[in-house]
Amino acid sequence: MTYLALDPGGTTGWASFQPSTVRFEWGKLATDDGDADIPGHHRALWNLLEHMHGLAYPNEYLTVICEKFNYQRRDITKGIQLELISRNYIGIVELFCKQRPKSTYLFMHELGFKTFWLKSDKIKVVGWPTSQHERDALAHLLYHLTFTLKPPDERWLRQLHPGH
C-alpha cells in the first residue's frame, strides 16, 4: 500500500508514506512565486499521481487522501478565504483513481486533522515540514494512519521520534 495525502489549493501540499520502506516524503506543487500556474499545476498533480501509482502498482494499492472542499461562510470582516481551484484538483484525483486499477481515494474534513496534529504542534516538534501546505497534507496522512485505518498501521510510529 502506498498512501498519498493532498491539501489541494493554489499551492497544493502533498505527503506520502510507503509502509514497505517506512518512508515519509512531502512537497508542494506551485510556481516559484507561490501562485499556481493553472495548466502547469494540473499537469504537476497528474504527474505526482502517476509517479505514486507507479511506486505501488502492480503489487500494491495507491490510496489518495484528500481534503474535502467545504464552502464555509465566514465573518466578512475576517476576509474571504475561498479557493475554488481546489475543486478542479479534487476532480483530477477522482478521475485519476477511477481510471487506474488498484487506486482509491477518500476525503477528509479539515477539523479532525487540525485539532489533533496541527493545533498541538506535534508535527513541528518532530522537525517535519515547515511549509503550511506540506504540514496540512502530512497531518491528513497521519490522521488517516492513526484514526481511520482499522487496525492502524503502526509501522510509521518510529518516525515520530526526534533524531530518527
N, C-alpha and C positions, 0 to 999 in steps of 0.2 A: 504494500500500500504506500502510495505517495500522497501527501497532503499539501495542498496549496491554498493559502488564505489570501483574500484580496480585500482591500479597503478602496473601493472604486471612487474616483473623483477626478478633478482637474489634474492632480498628481495622484496616481494610484500606487498605494503601498502594497507590497506583497511579502509573504513569508512562506517558507516551505519546510517540510520535515519528512525525512525518509527513515522510518524505523529500522530498516535493514542496516543502515550505517550510523544510526542515531545522530543524524546531522541536521542542523538547522541552517537555513540561509534566508536572507531578506534583501530587499531592494525597493526601488521605486521607479515608476515609469513617468517621465516628464522631460520636457526640453530643458536646456541649460538655464533658461531664465525662470523656470518654475511653472510657466504656463504650458498646458498641454497643447501640442500640435495635433489637432483632432485626427486627421488621417494617419499620421505617424503614431499616435497613441493607440489607435485601434490596431494597427499592424503590430506594434510592440506587444500589446496584450495578447494578440493571437499567437505571436511567436513564442511568448512565455508559456502559454498553454500547450503549444506543440512540443516545446522543449520538455516540460514537466511530464506530459503524456508519454513522450519517448523514453524518459527515465523509468516509467512504471510499466509500460506495455512491452511485451505481451504477457508477462507473468503476473503482473500485479495491477491493481486498480489505482486510478487517479481520483481523489476526492477533492473537489474545489469548494472551499468555504468562503462565502461572500457576504459582505454586509448588506442587509436588506435595505432598500430605499423606502423610506417613510417620510412623507411630507409632514412637517410639524409646523404649525402656525406658532410663531414665537412673538414675543413682545417687539413691536416695530421699533421701539426706541433702542433695542439692542442690535438692530440691523437684521437684514435678511440673509440667512445662510442656506441657500438652496442651490445645489449643484445638479442641474438637470442632466448633464452629460453622463452622470453616474448610471442613469437608466440605459444608455447605449452600451456601456461597458458590461452591465449585468446581462443584457441581451446577447452580447458576444459570448459570454460564459455559457449561457443556456444553449445557444446554437452549437458551440464547440462540443459541449458534453453530450448533446443529443446525437451528434454525428459520429462520435468516437466510441468504439467498443471499450468496455471496462472504464468508463468515465461517469462520474456522477457529481452532482452539485447540491449544496444545501445553503440556505440563507439564515443569517443570524441577526437578531436585533442588536443594536449597539449597547443597550443598557447592561446586559449581563457581563460582557467582557470589560466594559469600562468600570463597573463597580468593583469587580474582583481584581483584575490585573493592572489597570491603569491608575485608579484612584489611590491605591495603596503603594504605588511606585515600585511594585515588585520587579518590573522589567528593568527599571533604571538601576536598581540595587545590584543586579547581576551583570551590569555593564553591557547590556544589549543595545539595540539601535537607538540612536539619538534623534533621528527624524521622526516627527509625529506620525506621518503616514506609514512608515515602516513599523513603528510601535503599535499602531492600531491594527495593522494586519497580523502582526505577531500575537497580539492579545486575542484576536479572533481564533487564531490557530491554537493557542494554549488553552483557551476556554473550551474549544472543541475536544482537545485531547484530555482535558481534566473532567469535564462535566457531561458531554453528550455521547462519548463513546461508552458502550456497555459491553464488557467491562473496560475501564480506562486503560489506555496503553501507557504503562508506567516506565517504559524504557527511556523516555526523554527526561525523566526527573533528575538524573545525574548532571544534566546540562545546566541545571539551575544553580549549581554550586559555584560561587566565585572562584576564579583561578583554575577552572576545569581545563 
